[in-house]
């Protein structure tokens, strides 16, 4: 199991999943808000649409569907 922080909460997930899967498993259905205020989440699941962007370890606009979770990771969605 991997322990990471999601919006300040410590959560554990199985190793080998993406950040997008961890977010969805945690019940986080909205990953970000568009410039017009619309909620956004993972759509394509393969890094093409860029709708799944979150902040990972302080780096904004990281594609959550393309990033595997790792121990101690900090995610803001």
C-alpha positions as CSV (number, residue, x, y, z in Angstrom):
1,X,0.0,0.0,0.0
2,X,1.1,3.6,-0.7
3,X,0.3,6.4,1.6
4,X,-0.1,9.9,0.1
5,X,-1.9,13.2,1.0
6,X,-4.9,14.3,-0.9
7,X,-6.1,17.8,-0.1
8,X,-4.4,17.5,3.2
9,X,-5.8,14.0,4.1
10,X,-3.5,11.0,4.5
11,X,-4.9,8.1,2.5
12,X,-3.6,4.7,1.4
13,X,-4.0,3.0,-2.0
14,X,-2.7,-0.1,-3.7
15,X,0.7,0.4,-5.4
16,X,0.6,0.6,-9.2
17,X,-2.5,2.9,-9.7
18,X,-2.6,6.3,-11.2
19,X,-3.4,9.5,-9.3
20,X,-6.7,9.7,-11.2
21,X,-7.7,6.3,-10.0
22,X,-6.7,7.2,-6.4
23,X,-8.8,10.4,-6.6
24,X,-11.8,8.6,-7.9
25,X,-11.4,5.8,-5.3
26,X,-11.3,8.4,-2.6
27,X,-14.6,9.9,-3.8
28,X,-13.1,13.0,-5.3
29,X,-15.2,13.4,-8.5
30,X,-14.0,16.9,-9.4
31,X,-10.3,17.3,-10.1
32,X,-10.3,21.0,-11.0
33,X,-12.5,23.9,-12.1
34,X,-12.2,25.4,-15.6
35,X,-11.7,29.1,-16.2
36,X,-15.4,29.5,-16.7
37,X,-16.1,27.7,-13.4
38,X,-17.1,24.3,-14.7
39,X,-16.1,21.2,-12.7
40,X,-13.6,19.0,-14.5
41,X,-12.5,15.4,-14.0
42,X,-10.8,12.6,-15.9
43,X,-12.4,12.1,-19.3
44,X,-10.1,10.2,-21.7
45,X,-7.9,8.4,-19.2
46,X,-4.9,8.5,-21.5
47,X,-3.5,12.0,-21.3
48,X,-5.0,13.5,-24.4
49,X,-7.8,15.7,-23.1
50,X,-5.9,17.4,-20.1
51,X,-9.1,17.5,-18.1
52,X,-7.6,15.5,-15.2
53,X,-5.0,18.1,-14.3
54,X,-4.2,18.5,-10.6
55,X,-1.3,19.8,-8.5
56,X,1.2,17.1,-7.6
57,X,4.0,17.9,-5.1
58,X,3.6,21.6,-5.8
59,X,3.6,21.2,-9.7
60,X,0.4,22.5,-11.1
61,X,-1.3,21.1,-14.3
62,X,0.0,17.6,-13.8
63,X,-2.0,15.0,-15.7
64,X,-3.4,12.7,-13.0
65,X,-4.2,9.9,-15.5
66,X,-0.6,9.6,-16.5
67,X,1.1,9.7,-13.1
68,X,1.5,6.7,-10.9
69,X,1.1,7.2,-7.2
70,X,4.2,7.1,-5.0
71,X,4.8,7.1,-1.3
72,X,4.5,10.6,0.3
73,X,3.0,12.3,-2.7
74,X,1.0,15.5,-2.1
75,X,-2.0,16.0,-4.4
76,X,-4.3,19.0,-4.5
77,X,-7.5,18.7,-6.5
